[in-house]
Amino acid sequence: NSFIVRFIVPSGTSTSSSSSSSSSTLEVPVSLKIIMPGPVSVYQKDKIEVPLTLYNDGSSTFYNIILNGSVVKDSVLSNDVNISFSKSKFSSLAKGEKENVTMTINVNTEDVGTFEINVAATSTTPKYIDWGKMFLTIKEGENVGEKIVFTEEFIASNPECIELKELVDEAKRLFAQGNT
């Protein structure tokens, strides 16, 4: 998204009745891009980190940039899928400068399907907003409890694998605490 901002510099005027005034125009292209990955997949009750880049490919410095985002499914804001940024405020971003950011997506839902993640960057000087969109597909999570039972049965029928029992017991303990 490239935009041209026109700034007209007023020239001084005289108090005499025969004077005239003139002005000049200065064009400054302004462009801030949010570079985001393509579609991402994750399981229910999971967490994923996604790289983002803010890139000033315009001709002037941006000041006071704030990054924020939202998650939507079927045109409704989702409270069960939350996003956060490793850094969400930037004092400035000079011409040609890039800033890498990690977006963490916490999936705390039983819903499956496609979610829309919208990220916006707002600058106070110059006043500017850019946004990016990506899609997150949430898949049905694998049943950890079933895998633990399968592994226990496998160990019971294969005594040579008995040293794995301690690891399976630790996995059962963690699963019971809600760690999947």
KETORKE-759557 format. One record per residue (C-alpha): residue in three letters; y, z, x. Coordinates in Angstrom, 1 decimal, padded with zeros to 4 digits, always signed. Layout:
BEGIN
(sero 'ALA' (Y Z X)),
...
//
This chain:
BEGIN
(sero 'ASN' (+000.0 +000.0 +000.0)),
(sero 'SER' (+003.1 -001.2 +001.8)),
(sero 'PHE' (+006.5 -000.5 +000.3)),
(sero 'ILE' (+010.0 -001.4 +001.4)),
(sero 'VAL' (+012.7 +001.2 +001.1)),
(sero 'ARG' (+016.3 +000.0 +001.2)),
(sero 'PHE' (+019.0 +002.3 +002.5)),
(sero 'ILE' (+022.6 +001.2 +002.0)),
(sero 'VAL' (+024.9 +002.7 +004.5)),
(sero 'PRO' (+028.4 +003.1 +003.0)),
(sero 'SER' (+031.2 +002.2 +005.3)),
(sero 'GLY' (+034.5 +004.1 +005.4)),
(sero 'THR' (+037.3 +003.0 +003.1)),
(sero 'SER' (+041.0 +003.1 +003.7)),
(sero 'THR' (+043.6 +004.6 +001.4)),
(sero 'SER' (+045.8 +001.5 +001.5)),
(sero 'SER' (+045.7 -000.7 -001.6)),
(sero 'SER' (+044.8 -003.8 +000.3)),
(sero 'SER' (+041.6 -002.6 +002.0)),
(sero 'SER' (+038.1 -003.6 +001.2)),
(sero 'SER' (+034.8 -001.9 +001.9)),
(sero 'SER' (+031.5 -003.3 +003.1)),
(sero 'SER' (+027.9 -002.1 +003.4)),
(sero 'SER' (+024.9 -003.0 +005.3)),
(sero 'THR' (+021.2 -002.8 +004.4)),
(sero 'LEU' (+018.5 -001.3 +006.5)),
(sero 'GLU' (+014.9 -001.9 +005.5)),
(sero 'VAL' (+012.2 +000.6 +006.6)),
(sero 'PRO' (+008.6 -000.1 +005.6)),
(sero 'VAL' (+006.8 +003.0 +004.5)),
(sero 'SER' (+003.0 +003.3 +004.4)),
(sero 'LEU' (+000.6 +006.2 +004.5)),
(sero 'LYS' (-003.1 +005.5 +004.1)),
(sero 'ILE' (-005.9 +007.8 +003.2)),
(sero 'ILE' (-009.1 +006.4 +004.7)),
(sero 'MET' (-012.2 +007.6 +002.9)),
(sero 'PRO' (-015.9 +006.8 +003.1)),
(sero 'GLY' (-017.8 +004.8 +000.5)),
(sero 'PRO' (-020.1 +006.4 -002.0)),
(sero 'VAL' (-022.0 +009.6 -001.0)),
(sero 'SER' (-025.1 +011.2 -002.4)),
(sero 'VAL' (-026.0 +014.9 -002.5)),
(sero 'TYR' (-028.5 +017.1 -004.3)),
(sero 'GLN' (-027.7 +019.7 -006.9)),
(sero 'LYS' (-026.5 +023.1 -005.5)),
(sero 'ASP' (-025.8 +021.5 -002.1)),
(sero 'LYS' (-022.8 +021.2 +000.3)),
(sero 'ILE' (-021.6 +018.2 +002.3)),
(sero 'GLU' (-018.8 +017.5 +004.7)),
(sero 'VAL' (-017.0 +014.2 +004.6)),
(sero 'PRO' (-014.5 +012.8 +007.2)),
(sero 'LEU' (-011.1 +011.6 +006.0)),
(sero 'THR' (-008.2 +010.1 +008.0)),
(sero 'LEU' (-004.5 +010.1 +007.2)),
(sero 'TYR' (-002.9 +007.1 +008.9)),
(sero 'ASN' (+000.8 +006.3 +009.0)),
(sero 'ASP' (+000.9 +002.6 +009.5)),
(sero 'GLY' (+004.6 +002.3 +008.4)),
(sero 'SER' (+007.8 +002.3 +010.4)),
(sero 'SER' (+009.0 +005.8 +009.9)),
(sero 'THR' (+007.8 +009.4 +010.2)),
(sero 'PHE' (+006.5 +011.3 +007.2)),
(sero 'TYR' (+007.4 +015.0 +006.9)),
(sero 'ASN' (+005.8 +017.8 +004.9)),
(sero 'ILE' (+002.6 +016.2 +003.8)),
(sero 'ILE' (+000.3 +018.1 +001.4)),
(sero 'LEU' (-003.2 +017.0 +000.8)),
(sero 'ASN' (-005.0 +017.9 -002.5)),
(sero 'GLY' (-007.8 +016.6 -004.6)),
(sero 'SER' (-009.8 +016.8 -007.8)),
(sero 'VAL' (-013.3 +016.0 -009.1)),
(sero 'VAL' (-013.9 +014.3 -012.4)),
(sero 'LYS' (-017.1 +013.4 -014.3)),
(sero 'ASP' (-016.9 +011.3 -017.5)),
(sero 'SER' (-013.1 +011.7 -017.6)),
(sero 'VAL' (-013.3 +015.5 -017.5)),
(sero 'LEU' (-012.3 +017.7 -014.6)),
(sero 'SER' (-015.3 +019.4 -013.0)),
(sero 'ASN' (-015.1 +023.1 -012.1)),
(sero 'ASP' (-018.6 +023.1 -010.7)),
(sero 'VAL' (-017.9 +020.6 -007.9)),
(sero 'ASN' (-015.2 +021.9 -005.6)),
(sero 'ILE' (-013.5 +020.3 -002.6)),
(sero 'SER' (-011.6 +021.8 +000.2)),
(sero 'PHE' (-010.0 +020.4 +003.4)),
(sero 'SER' (-010.1 +021.6 +007.0)),
(sero 'LYS' (-006.3 +021.1 +007.0)),
(sero 'SER' (-004.2 +020.4 +003.9)),
(sero 'LYS' (-000.6 +020.7 +005.2)),
(sero 'PHE' (+001.0 +018.6 +007.9)),
(sero 'SER' (+004.5 +019.1 +009.1)),
(sero 'SER' (+004.8 +015.5 +010.2)),
(sero 'LEU' (+002.9 +012.3 +010.8)),
(sero 'ALA' (+004.7 +009.9 +013.2)),
(sero 'LYS' (+004.6 +006.1 +013.0)),
(sero 'GLY' (+001.1 +004.9 +014.1)),
(sero 'GLU' (-000.3 +008.5 +014.1)),
(sero 'LYS' (-003.7 +009.4 +012.6)),
(sero 'GLU' (-004.8 +012.8 +011.5)),
(sero 'ASN' (-008.6 +013.4 +011.0)),
(sero 'VAL' (-009.6 +015.9 +008.3)),
(sero 'THR' (-012.9 +017.2 +007.0)),
(sero 'MET' (-013.4 +017.4 +003.3)),
(sero 'THR' (-016.0 +019.9 +002.3)),
(sero 'ILE' (-017.7 +019.3 -001.1)),
(sero 'ASN' (-019.5 +022.3 -002.7)),
(sero 'VAL' (-021.9 +021.2 -005.4)),
(sero 'ASN' (-022.6 +024.2 -007.7)),
(sero 'THR' (-023.9 +022.3 -010.7)),
(sero 'GLU' (-027.1 +021.4 -012.5)),
(sero 'ASP' (-025.5 +018.2 -013.7)),
(sero 'VAL' (-026.6 +014.9 -012.2)),
(sero 'GLY' (-024.9 +011.6 -012.1)),
(sero 'THR' (-021.8 +010.0 -010.6)),
(sero 'PHE' (-018.6 +012.1 -010.0)),
(sero 'GLU' (-015.2 +010.7 -009.0)),
(sero 'ILE' (-013.4 +012.4 -006.2)),
(sero 'ASN' (-009.6 +011.8 -006.0)),
(sero 'VAL' (-007.6 +012.8 -003.0)),
(sero 'ALA' (-003.8 +012.6 -002.9)),
(sero 'ALA' (-001.3 +013.0 +000.0)),
(sero 'THR' (+002.3 +013.8 -001.0)),
(sero 'SER' (+005.2 +013.6 +001.4)),
(sero 'THR' (+008.6 +015.2 +000.8)),
(sero 'THR' (+010.5 +013.0 +003.3)),
(sero 'PRO' (+010.4 +010.1 +002.5)),
(sero 'LYS' (+009.3 +010.9 -001.0)),
(sero 'TYR' (+005.9 +009.2 -001.2)),
(sero 'ILE' (+002.4 +009.7 -002.7)),
(sero 'ASP' (-000.7 +007.9 -001.7)),
(sero 'TRP' (-004.2 +008.5 -003.1)),
(sero 'GLY' (-007.8 +007.6 -002.4)),
(sero 'LYS' (-010.9 +007.6 -004.5)),
(sero 'MET' (-014.6 +007.9 -003.7)),
(sero 'PHE' (-017.7 +008.4 -005.7)),
(sero 'LEU' (-020.3 +011.2 -005.3)),
(sero 'THR' (-023.7 +010.8 -006.8)),
(sero 'ILE' (-025.5 +014.1 -007.5)),
(sero 'LYS' (-029.3 +013.8 -007.6)),
(sero 'GLU' (-031.8 +016.2 -009.0)),
(sero 'GLY' (-032.6 +018.8 -006.3)),
(sero 'GLU' (-036.0 +019.2 -004.8)),
(sero 'ASN' (-037.9 +022.2 -006.1)),
(sero 'VAL' (-038.1 +024.5 -003.1)),
(sero 'GLY' (-040.4 +026.9 -004.9)),
(sero 'GLU' (-043.0 +024.2 -005.4)),
(sero 'LYS' (-042.8 +023.2 -001.8)),
(sero 'ILE' (-043.4 +026.8 -000.7)),
(sero 'VAL' (-046.5 +027.1 -003.0)),
(sero 'PHE' (-047.8 +023.8 -001.6)),
(sero 'THR' (-047.4 +025.0 +002.0)),
(sero 'GLU' (-049.1 +028.3 +001.3)),
(sero 'GLU' (-052.1 +026.4 -000.3)),
(sero 'PHE' (-052.2 +024.1 +002.7)),
(sero 'ILE' (-052.3 +027.0 +005.2)),
(sero 'ALA' (-055.0 +028.7 +003.1)),
(sero 'SER' (-057.2 +025.6 +003.3)),
(sero 'ASN' (-056.4 +025.0 +007.0)),
(sero 'PRO' (-056.9 +028.3 +008.9)),
(sero 'GLU' (-055.9 +026.7 +012.2)),
(sero 'CYS' (-052.3 +026.6 +010.8)),
(sero 'ILE' (-052.1 +030.4 +010.2)),
(sero 'GLU' (-049.2 +030.8 +012.6)),
(sero 'LEU' (-047.0 +029.0 +010.1)),
(sero 'LYS' (-047.6 +031.8 +007.6)),
(sero 'GLU' (-044.7 +033.9 +009.1)),
(sero 'LEU' (-042.3 +031.0 +008.6)),
(sero 'VAL' (-043.4 +030.5 +005.0)),
(sero 'ASP' (-043.0 +034.2 +004.3)),
(sero 'GLU' (-039.4 +034.0 +005.7)),
(sero 'ALA' (-038.8 +030.9 +003.5)),
(sero 'LYS' (-040.1 +032.8 +000.4)),
(sero 'ARG' (-037.8 +035.7 +001.2)),
(sero 'LEU' (-034.7 +033.5 +001.6)),
(sero 'PHE' (-035.6 +031.6 -001.6)),
(sero 'ALA' (-035.9 +034.8 -003.5)),
(sero 'GLN' (-032.3 +035.7 -002.4)),
(sero 'GLY' (-031.1 +032.4 -003.8)),
(sero 'ASN' (-030.9 +030.4 -000.5)),
(sero 'THR' (-032.2 +027.0 -001.1)),
//
